Amino acid sequence: MVDLAEIQAAYYMVAATGVLVAAIYYVANMRAYQRNMKMNLETRQAQLLMSILNRWTETEYNKRWQVTLWNMSWKDYDDKMSKYPWGSPEFIEEGTLWNYFESIGVLIEEGLIDEKILAKLIAGDLIQFWEKFGPFLLEMRKRRGLPLLYEKTEYLYNVLKKHHPTEWEYKPKQPL
């Protein structure tokens, strides 16, 4: 005859096995969920990065770049403001680039874009832009009493600068 204690022990073993199977199932599902979430995040970051990079290939962006970086020249803040005053086409083109870089700086600061990947793709352009226009902007901050004006663009410059080798520092990984 089967003892009640044996039936009860068998019941506990079956219940414990059920709990163990449920726990293993839960852990496996959580791992799969985390992998899917990571892939989803990486996909969204790639889409965001591609939308930023699409701008780099647009004709309008390149025209704006020509107008600002290559065609504008000045000695100091006052000279620039006399040549390219508020509302001038050049000032507006420049402002459009400032706003674009500012938004990218926010995305980098919030960790929505990988700064190393972005640096490999656009650091040269942004570094050139900041090094030409940065001193003007810093002076504008002082004169207009706007200490945070385009601070995310400056942040972006500093982030990309640390990841971007200068020409004389660059050494290919393998001989050509």
C-alpha positions as a printed Julia matrix, in Angstrom:
176×3 Matrix{Float64}:
  0.0    0.0     0.0
  1.21   3.53   -0.79
  1.89   5.62    2.22
  0.33   9.09    2.38
  3.76  10.57    3.1
  5.08   9.11   -0.16
  2.18  10.57   -2.13
  2.74  13.91   -0.48
  6.51  13.79   -1.22
  5.8   12.91   -4.88
  3.32  15.81   -5.07
  5.93  18.22   -3.67
  8.51  16.97   -6.18
  6.1   17.45   -9.08
  5.19  20.94   -7.81
  8.86  21.85   -7.33
  9.68  20.57  -10.82
  6.85  22.68  -12.22
  8.16  25.78  -10.48
 11.69  25.04  -11.74
 10.45  24.58  -15.32
  8.47  27.82  -15.07
 11.53  29.68  -13.76
 13.72  28.33  -16.57
 11.06  29.27  -19.12
 10.82  32.77  -17.64
 14.6   33.28  -17.71
 14.79  32.05  -21.31
 11.98  34.39  -22.34
 13.61  37.34  -20.56
 16.91  36.7   -22.33
 15.16  36.51  -25.7
 13.25  39.71  -24.88
 16.48  41.51  -23.94
 18.17  40.36  -27.16
 15.2   41.6   -29.17
 15.17  44.93  -27.35
 18.91  45.37  -27.95
 18.49  44.6   -31.65
 15.53  47.0   -31.81
 17.58  49.75  -30.16
 20.51  49.16  -32.49
 18.17  49.28  -35.48
 16.65  52.56  -34.31
 20.09  54.05  -33.68
 21.17  52.99  -37.18
 18.04  54.58  -38.67
 18.67  57.8   -36.77
 22.29  57.85  -37.86
 21.3   57.23  -41.47
 18.83  60.09  -41.41
 21.61  62.37  -40.18
 23.99  61.1   -42.84
 21.4   61.48  -45.58
 21.61  65.21  -44.93
 25.34  65.12  -45.68
 24.63  63.98  -49.23
 21.87  66.47  -50.01
 22.62  69.18  -52.53
 21.15  71.87  -50.25
 23.45  70.88  -47.39
 26.47  70.99  -49.67
 25.48  74.39  -51.06
 25.1   75.66  -47.51
 28.51  74.23  -46.69
 30.07  76.02  -49.67
 28.51  79.33  -48.72
 29.59  79.18  -45.1
 32.82  77.29  -44.75
 34.52  78.11  -48.01
 33.11  81.46  -49.15
 32.9   83.42  -45.9
 35.97  85.1   -44.43
 36.53  87.68  -41.68
 39.13  88.89  -39.19
 37.09  89.09  -35.99
 33.57  89.34  -34.61
 32.99  92.94  -35.71
 34.36  92.3   -39.2
 32.12  89.26  -39.59
 29.04  91.13  -38.42
 29.76  93.97  -40.85
 30.2   91.58  -43.78
 27.46  89.11  -42.83
 24.91  90.92  -40.64
 21.8   89.42  -39.05
 19.39  88.37  -41.75
 21.96  88.2   -44.55
 21.77  85.06  -46.69
 25.16  83.93  -45.41
 24.19  84.42  -41.78
 20.99  82.44  -42.35
 22.88  79.6   -44.09
 25.36  79.51  -41.22
 22.55  79.49  -38.66
 20.94  76.52  -40.37
 24.17  74.56  -39.96
 24.49  75.66  -36.33
 20.99  74.4   -35.61
 21.67  71.11  -37.37
 24.88  70.51  -35.42
 23.17  71.57  -32.2
 20.5   68.89  -32.63
 23.14  66.24  -33.34
 24.97  67.35  -30.18
 21.82  66.75  -28.14
 21.42  63.27  -29.64
 25.04  62.42  -28.83
 24.77  63.79  -25.29
 21.64  61.71  -24.68
 23.38  58.58  -25.95
 21.02  58.07  -28.87
 23.88  57.9   -31.38
 27.2   56.15  -30.95
 29.79  58.92  -30.86
 32.61  56.74  -32.27
 30.59  55.83  -35.35
 29.5   59.43  -35.88
 33.09  60.61  -35.47
 34.25  58.27  -38.21
 31.64  59.69  -40.55
 31.37  63.43  -39.92
 34.07  64.54  -37.49
 36.18  66.23  -40.15
 33.34  68.49  -41.3
 32.19  69.45  -37.83
 35.75  70.09  -36.61
 36.42  72.4   -39.57
 33.13  74.19  -38.98
 33.69  74.75  -35.26
 37.3   75.83  -35.69
 36.22  78.47  -38.21
 33.01  79.66  -36.53
 33.63  78.72  -32.88
 35.62  81.84  -31.94
 32.86  84.0   -33.43
 30.22  82.07  -31.52
 32.13  82.32  -28.23
 32.35  86.08  -28.68
 28.64  86.24  -29.56
 27.85  84.43  -26.31
 29.7   87.1   -24.35
 28.32  90.12  -26.2
 24.73  88.93  -26.24
 24.78  87.51  -22.71
 23.83  84.02  -23.9
 26.32  81.65  -22.24
 24.51  78.51  -23.42
 24.16  79.55  -27.07
 24.99  76.49  -29.17
 26.63  74.74  -26.25
 25.64  71.34  -27.66
 27.51  72.14  -30.87
 30.59  72.89  -28.81
 29.99  69.66  -26.88
 29.69  67.77  -30.17
 32.96  69.31  -31.38
 34.77  68.21  -28.21
 33.35  64.68  -28.39
 34.19  64.21  -32.06
 37.61  65.79  -31.69
 38.67  63.17  -29.14
 37.72  60.36  -31.55
 39.06  61.89  -34.74
 42.77  61.62  -35.49
 44.41  64.55  -37.15
 46.09  63.95  -40.47
 49.55  63.72  -38.96
 48.36  61.26  -36.29
 46.65  58.9   -38.69
 48.44  55.65  -39.36
 46.82  52.9   -41.41
 46.41  49.56  -39.65
 48.1   47.72  -42.51
 50.57  48.95  -45.1
 48.89  49.91  -48.35
